[in-house]
C-alpha cells in the first residue's frame, strides 16, 4: 500500500478565509474599529503565497495580526477610540512595518479604552468589548479588542500598548500570553501617546512562542523614537536552571479571592516543581510606587498627550477618560518635578529590593469584574485591576503575563516581572509555567561560543557560563578537520586542534550564546593553554571557539576516536582507567599538522 503524503500546510489565502469565517461566527463587532475588507487581505495573501512558493524566507510568513487603534497602519484611520480625533497616517508605525515586512498580515484595527486610559475595555464610543468566554464579563483594557481578537481565535497575535497594565490585564482575563518588554526596546514611533515616558508596545498571543516570535521582529532602536533603546552589552540571555524568585507575602495578596489565592499558590508549586526557588518578599514598596501613576502628579503626562484636544470638549469623548485627563491640567510643574524625584527613589529601592532575585512573580490582576460592576463603579474597579501592574513601567521593568489556570470559573494569570533588559530571563521563567520552550534570544544580542569539554552541560566548568547568563543553543558537530586531546589540567578538559585535510574527524560539542560583555568577562578569565579562534562546523559555517597551545596539545592524549569529550568520559567510567581507543594517535602526532583551533 502506498504511504499517504503529509497534509499540505494551508495557504496564507486559506488562512485569511478561515479568519473571516471566524469573525462572522463570533459575531463580536465591538472588537473592531476598522476591519479591512476581506478581498484586500486575500489579495495580499495571494502575493505572499507566491513569494513563499518562490522560496522567499519570511520569519512571520502568513501570521494574521490585529492592531490596537492607537498604533498607525498605513491606509487605515487611527482613532484612539475617539472618532473626532481620527487621522490617516502616511506610514505605518515602526513596529507594524517590521511585522508586515516579516510576512504578517493586518486584519484590522481594534477597539480600546479611549486614548488608552483604562484597564476595563468599556470606555469607548464604539462599545464595550465583552469578555471572549463570557459576554457578561469585561475583556480588560485598554487593549481590549486586540486581546479578544486573539482569544476568539481570529488573529494569531495582536498588538496592544501598555502604560499601566493594558498589555497584561486583558491577557490575564482572556487566558492569553501578554509580553510587555523593557521600555524602548520596541519603538513607539507611530503610536498615539498616553503617558509618553511609560508607554510600551506589547503583544498578545495564545502561546509564548508566537508572542515572542512577533516581539523579536519588532525589537530594535528607531531614530523616529528618541526613547527607543538597544540591548546593553551585558544583557543576560537566559535564566539560570534554578531561578531564585521573589513572591509576595500573604498580606500583599489581600485583594484576591480565596479561589485566586489558591490558583496563585498552584502556579508557585508548578514553578517549584520545575526547579525554581521561591522566597517571600515584602513587595509593598512596589505597590506604593504604583499609586504615583494616577494619584500623583505623573498623570500630567496624560494631559500632555491629549489634553489640548479634550479641552475642546468633543462630543464623542468618554466622560471618565475626559475627567481623568482634564483634571491633570491644573497640576503645577513643581508637583510633577517632586513626583519624578520620588519615582527615582522608588526605582532605586526596587533595584535593592530585588537584588539577588532573577524575577518577581505576582498575580497579573485582582479578579474578573462584570460589565455591570464596572458600570456601577467605573473608577474603583479600574483602579483595583491595576494593583499588580501599575508599577512595572514606572520602575522601568519588563513583564510576561501568562495563563495559570482558572479562579472562580474564569481565567487566572500570573506575571513574571524582571529588571529592565532582563526580558529573556523572564521569558524563560514564564516558559516553566506554560510548558513551552522559550525561543532563542533576540537577534544581535549575543555571540555564539562552541564548547567541547569541561564547559558542557553537567560538566564542572559549565556554571561559569550559566552565571554569566549564557544560553544553551543546541548541540553541534565540527567539520572533519579536527582532533581532540585530553589535557593534563585540573579539572580535566580537552583541546580541539585543527589538522590537515584527511587527518581529522567530526567531533561533538555544544553551542552557547553570551552577550558581548559576558563573553569579554569569560575570556578575561581564560587560563592557558586556551585562546580564542574560529571553528568550522559540519554545515560549513564558522563559530567562535578556543585555540590550544600546540605544545600543550602535543603533551596530551589523542581521544579523537571517541567522537567527543562525553563519550571519552563515559568509556573511562566503566573501568576507572584512562580510556584508549583503537584509533588513538600517539601524543604529538596530530599537532604537528599545524594546529589552528581548540575549544574547551
LINRA-V851064 format. One line per field, one symbol per residue. ss: DSSP state (A for helix, B for strand, O for the rest). phi: phi as a letter, one per 20 degrees, with the letter a starting at -180 (. if undefined). burial: b if it has 16 or more other ideal C-beta (glycine too) atoms within 10 Angstrom, else e. Layout:
ss=???
phi=???
burial=???
This chain:
ss=OOOOOOOOOOOAAAAAAAAAAAAAAAOOAAABBBBOOAAAAAAAAAAAAAAAAOOOOOOOOOOBBBBBOOBOOOOOBBOOOOAAAOBBOOOOOAAAAAAAAOOOBBBBBBOOOAAAOOOOOOOOOOOOOBOOOOOOBBOOOOOAAAAAAAAOOOOOBBBBBBOOOOOOAAAAAAOOBBBBOOOOOBOOOOBOOOOAAAOBBBBBBOOAAAAAAAAAAAOBOOOOOOOOOOOOOOOOOOOOOOOBBBBBOAAAAOOOOAAAAAAAAAAAAAAAAOOOBBBBBOOAAAAAAAOAAAAOAAAAAAAAAAAAAAAOOOOOOOAAAAAAAAAAAAOOAAAAAAAAAAAAAAAAAAAAAOOOOOBBBBBOOOOOOBAAAAAAOAAAAAAAAOOOOAAAAAOOBBBBBBBBBBBOOBBBBBBBBBBOOOAAAAAAAAAAAAOOOOOOOOOOOOBBBBBOOOOOOOOOOAAAAAOOOOBBBBBBBBOOOBBBBBBOOOOOBBBBBBOOOOOOBOOBBBBBBBOAAAAAAAAAOOOOOBBBBBBBBOOOOBBBBBBBOAAAAAOOBBOAAAOOAAAAAAAAAOOOOOOOOOOOOOOOOAAAOOOOOOOO
phi=.fffffffffffffffffffffgffflcfffdecdfggffffffffffgffffenfdcfdgnfdcdcgeddfcgncfddlmcgfegbdfebfggfffffffeofdeerddfafglldqddndebfeofeegfecfedfenbfeffffffffemedfbbeccbdcpfecgffffdmdecddfggnfdfegndffdbgfdfbfccdbfcfffffgffgfffpfbffcfefcdfffdffdafffcfedecffgffegfefgfffffffffffffffeofddbfcfegfffffgfffdedfffgfffffcfffffflffefffffffffffffefffffffffffffgfffffffffegneeaddcgfbercfegfffffbfeffgfffegddffffgelcdbcecfbncblncgccccddcfgmdgfffffffffeemeeffffggnebcececcbfdfgnefeggffffemfcfdpebcfffcccdcfeedcfgbdddcecfgndcbecebcdcdcfgffffffffdfefdebfadceefeneccfbcedggffffeedfcgfenrffffffffffcmdffccfdfeggnffgfelfdcbcd
burial=eeeeeeeeeebbbebbbebbeebeebebebbbbbbbebeebbebbeebbeebeeeeeeebbbbbbbbbbbbbbeebbbbbbbeebeeebeebbbbbbbbbebbbbbbbbbbbbbbbbbbbbbbbbbebbbbbbeeebbbbbbbbbbbbbbbbebbbbbbbbbbbbbbbbbbbbbbbbbbbbbbbbbbbbbbbbbbebbbbbbbbbbbbebbbbbbbbbbbbbeebeebbebeebbbbbbbeebebbbbeeebbebbeeebbebbeebbebbeeeebebeebebebbbebbbbbbebbbbbbbbbbbbebbeeeeeebbebbbebbbebeebeeeebeebeebbeebbeebeebbeebbbbbbbbbbbbbebebbeeebeebbbebbbbbbbbbbbbbbbbbbbbbebeebbbbbbbbbbbbbbbbbbbbbbbbbebebbbbbeebbbbbbbbbbbbeebeebeebbebbbbbbeebbbbebbbbbbbebeebbbbbbbbeeebbbbbbbbbbbbbeebbeebeeeeeebbeebebbbeeeeebbbbbbbbebbbbbbbbbbbbbbbbbbebbeeeeeebeeeebbeeeebbebebbbbbb
